[in-house]
Amino acid sequence: MEKSANSQYPIDPLLQQRWSPLAFSEKRIEPETLSSLFEAARWAASSYNEQPWHFIFATQDNAEEFNRLLSCLAEGNQVWAKNAPVLMISVAKLHFEKNGKENRHAFHDVGAAVCSLTIQATALGLFVHQMAGFDVSKARELYSIPEGYEPVAAIAVGYPGDLQTLPEQYQQRELAPRQRKPQQTFVFTGTWGKN
């Protein structure tokens, strides 16, 4: 299933093709391909080149680990994410390595790394669905995430799957048209709110 963005202005085809599906195929992602995704994340820009991103991941190849990570997801996300071949949690390091001061850009930089990972995935025929719906405390406990690090988002990665594998309500969501706010609602010049 394709849901290309209907952009107002020309953008790269990879950006047009990127979307967050719910229907994933259980087709395995090869380790080299997964390494390419993390390599794309590795080369994202970051404040002071701090690279505050970390990833915890599990594949369907190891059912115990996969189910452990799946258990961190909100129940509604587990319904569809259980079919993805790879699940992840992104984690931000909250303080600068060089001086221990707060890195207020850590979440931004983790987002940039995941964006790079996502575009690389799209180039390889994969799709990425990021989720806010996961239990941060449970993830912290299950994975012994230390103080000074914060789980940011859960992520499902995989090849597109069959819409019929989803419950009806999720099929409706999958078929809904993609929508975005117009630029004039978030791009300003001179002062806030002025186009």
Stockholm file with secondary structure:
# STOCKHOLM 1.0

chainA/1-195         MEKSANSQYPIDPLLQQRWSPLAFSEKRIEPETLSSLFEAARWAASSYNEQPWHFIFATQDNAEEFNRLLSCLAEGNQVWAKNAPVLMISVAKLHFEKNGKENRHAFHDVGAAVCSLTIQATALGLFVHQMAGFDVSKARELYSIPEGYEPVAAIAVGYPGDLQTLPEQYQQRELAPRQRKPQQTFVFTGTWGKN
#=GR chainA/1-195 SS CCCCCCCSSCCCHHHHHCCCCSCBCCCCCCHHHHHHHHHHHHTSCCGGGCCCEEEEEEETTSHHHHHHHHTTBCHHHHHHHTTSSEEEEEEEECBCTTTCCBCTTHHHHHHHHHHHHHHHHHHTTCEEEEESCBCHHHHHHHTTCCTTEEEEEEEEEECBCCGGGSCHHHHHHHHSCCCCCCGGGTCCSSSTTCC
#=GC SS_cons         CCCCCCCSSCCCHHHHHCCCCSCBCCCCCCHHHHHHHHHHHHTSCCGGGCCCEEEEEEETTSHHHHHHHHTTBCHHHHHHHTTSSEEEEEEEECBCTTTCCBCTTHHHHHHHHHHHHHHHHHHTTCEEEEESCBCHHHHHHHTTCCTTEEEEEEEEEECBCCGGGSCHHHHHHHHSCCCCCCGGGTCCSSSTTCC
//
